[in-house]
Amino acid sequence: MSNLSYRSSQPDAWSLPRPHRDASQRYMTYGPIQPMDDRPGFWHRLFGAR
């Protein structure tokens, strides 16, 4: 087993998560919410009818 350790001056993402973004900022960045089953899945695209 190794006793090497890693130290960084920046805090870990688990101890300092990203700040909350409101819905309007999310909409401007990513666009409208997309339904999960809107597009056909990988296997349907691969083997499905064209």
mmCIF file of the C-alpha atoms, coordinates in Angstrom:
data_MODEL
# 
_entry.id   MODEL 
# 
loop_
_atom_site.group_PDB 
_atom_site.id 
_atom_site.type_symbol 
_atom_site.label_atom_id 
_atom_site.label_alt_id 
_atom_site.label_comp_id 
_atom_site.label_asym_id 
_atom_site.label_entity_id 
_atom_site.label_seq_id 
_atom_site.pdbx_PDB_ins_code 
_atom_site.Cartn_x 
_atom_site.Cartn_y 
_atom_site.Cartn_z 
_atom_site.occupancy 
_atom_site.B_iso_or_equiv 
_atom_site.pdbx_formal_charge 
_atom_site.auth_seq_id 
_atom_site.auth_comp_id 
_atom_site.auth_asym_id 
_atom_site.auth_atom_id 
_atom_site.pdbx_PDB_model_num 
ATOM 1  C CA . MET A 1 1  ? 0.000   0.000  0.000   1.00 0.00 ? 1  MET A CA 1 
ATOM 2  C CA . SER A 1 2  ? 1.276   3.451  -0.828  1.00 0.00 ? 2  SER A CA 1 
ATOM 3  C CA . ASN A 1 3  ? 1.562   6.272  1.675   1.00 0.00 ? 3  ASN A CA 1 
ATOM 4  C CA . LEU A 1 4  ? 1.685   9.039  -0.939  1.00 0.00 ? 4  LEU A CA 1 
ATOM 5  C CA . SER A 1 5  ? -0.678  11.931 -0.288  1.00 0.00 ? 5  SER A CA 1 
ATOM 6  C CA . TYR A 1 6  ? -1.963  14.719 -2.496  1.00 0.00 ? 6  TYR A CA 1 
ATOM 7  C CA . ARG A 1 7  ? -2.324  18.249 -1.175  1.00 0.00 ? 7  ARG A CA 1 
ATOM 8  C CA . SER A 1 8  ? -3.862  21.148 -3.026  1.00 0.00 ? 8  SER A CA 1 
ATOM 9  C CA . SER A 1 9  ? -4.500  24.743 -2.062  1.00 0.00 ? 9  SER A CA 1 
ATOM 10 C CA . GLN A 1 10 ? -7.973  24.587 -3.603  1.00 0.00 ? 10 GLN A CA 1 
ATOM 11 C CA . PRO A 1 11 ? -10.838 23.093 -1.590  1.00 0.00 ? 11 PRO A CA 1 
ATOM 12 C CA . ASP A 1 12 ? -12.427 19.829 -2.676  1.00 0.00 ? 12 ASP A CA 1 
ATOM 13 C CA . ALA A 1 13 ? -15.603 19.967 -4.789  1.00 0.00 ? 13 ALA A CA 1 
ATOM 14 C CA . TRP A 1 14 ? -17.461 17.903 -2.159  1.00 0.00 ? 14 TRP A CA 1 
ATOM 15 C CA . SER A 1 15 ? -16.636 20.311 0.645   1.00 0.00 ? 15 SER A CA 1 
ATOM 16 C CA . LEU A 1 16 ? -17.277 23.443 -1.430  1.00 0.00 ? 16 LEU A CA 1 
ATOM 17 C CA . PRO A 1 17 ? -19.993 22.750 -4.040  1.00 0.00 ? 17 PRO A CA 1 
ATOM 18 C CA . ARG A 1 18 ? -20.905 25.186 -6.813  1.00 0.00 ? 18 ARG A CA 1 
ATOM 19 C CA . PRO A 1 19 ? -23.267 27.976 -5.808  1.00 0.00 ? 19 PRO A CA 1 
ATOM 20 C CA . HIS A 1 20 ? -26.957 27.631 -6.668  1.00 0.00 ? 20 HIS A CA 1 
ATOM 21 C CA . ARG A 1 21 ? -28.035 29.143 -9.992  1.00 0.00 ? 21 ARG A CA 1 
ATOM 22 C CA . ASP A 1 22 ? -31.572 30.363 -10.412 1.00 0.00 ? 22 ASP A CA 1 
ATOM 23 C CA . ALA A 1 23 ? -33.871 29.019 -13.135 1.00 0.00 ? 23 ALA A CA 1 
ATOM 24 C CA . SER A 1 24 ? -33.412 31.975 -15.499 1.00 0.00 ? 24 SER A CA 1 
ATOM 25 C CA . GLN A 1 25 ? -29.622 31.595 -15.490 1.00 0.00 ? 25 GLN A CA 1 
ATOM 26 C CA . ARG A 1 26 ? -29.942 27.848 -16.131 1.00 0.00 ? 26 ARG A CA 1 
ATOM 27 C CA . TYR A 1 27 ? -32.367 28.516 -18.995 1.00 0.00 ? 27 TYR A CA 1 
ATOM 28 C CA . MET A 1 28 ? -30.002 31.038 -20.597 1.00 0.00 ? 28 MET A CA 1 
ATOM 29 C CA . THR A 1 29 ? -27.096 28.589 -20.378 1.00 0.00 ? 29 THR A CA 1 
ATOM 30 C CA . TYR A 1 30 ? -28.709 25.242 -21.276 1.00 0.00 ? 30 TYR A CA 1 
ATOM 31 C CA . GLY A 1 31 ? -32.032 26.127 -22.908 1.00 0.00 ? 31 GLY A CA 1 
ATOM 32 C CA . PRO A 1 32 ? -35.419 24.632 -22.057 1.00 0.00 ? 32 PRO A CA 1 
ATOM 33 C CA . ILE A 1 33 ? -35.727 21.402 -20.103 1.00 0.00 ? 33 ILE A CA 1 
ATOM 34 C CA . GLN A 1 34 ? -35.773 18.392 -22.425 1.00 0.00 ? 34 GLN A CA 1 
ATOM 35 C CA . PRO A 1 35 ? -37.882 15.320 -21.591 1.00 0.00 ? 35 PRO A CA 1 
ATOM 36 C CA . MET A 1 36 ? -35.772 12.222 -21.000 1.00 0.00 ? 36 MET A CA 1 
ATOM 37 C CA . ASP A 1 37 ? -37.679 9.945  -23.391 1.00 0.00 ? 37 ASP A CA 1 
ATOM 38 C CA . ASP A 1 38 ? -38.044 12.510 -26.194 1.00 0.00 ? 38 ASP A CA 1 
ATOM 39 C CA . ARG A 1 39 ? -35.294 11.037 -28.356 1.00 0.00 ? 39 ARG A CA 1 
ATOM 40 C CA . PRO A 1 40 ? -34.969 7.343  -29.211 1.00 0.00 ? 40 PRO A CA 1 
ATOM 41 C CA . GLY A 1 41 ? -32.335 5.481  -27.220 1.00 0.00 ? 41 GLY A CA 1 
ATOM 42 C CA . PHE A 1 42 ? -28.980 4.231  -28.456 1.00 0.00 ? 42 PHE A CA 1 
ATOM 43 C CA . TRP A 1 43 ? -30.153 0.706  -29.290 1.00 0.00 ? 43 TRP A CA 1 
ATOM 44 C CA . HIS A 1 44 ? -33.269 1.983  -31.091 1.00 0.00 ? 44 HIS A CA 1 
ATOM 45 C CA . ARG A 1 45 ? -31.142 4.312  -33.191 1.00 0.00 ? 45 ARG A CA 1 
ATOM 46 C CA . LEU A 1 46 ? -28.683 1.516  -33.896 1.00 0.00 ? 46 LEU A CA 1 
ATOM 47 C CA . PHE A 1 47 ? -31.189 -1.237 -34.817 1.00 0.00 ? 47 PHE A CA 1 
ATOM 48 C CA . GLY A 1 48 ? -34.398 0.726  -35.370 1.00 0.00 ? 48 GLY A CA 1 
ATOM 49 C CA . ALA A 1 49 ? -36.190 1.291  -38.655 1.00 0.00 ? 49 ALA A CA 1 
ATOM 50 C CA . ARG A 1 50 ? -35.111 4.248  -40.733 1.00 0.00 ? 50 ARG A CA 1 
# 
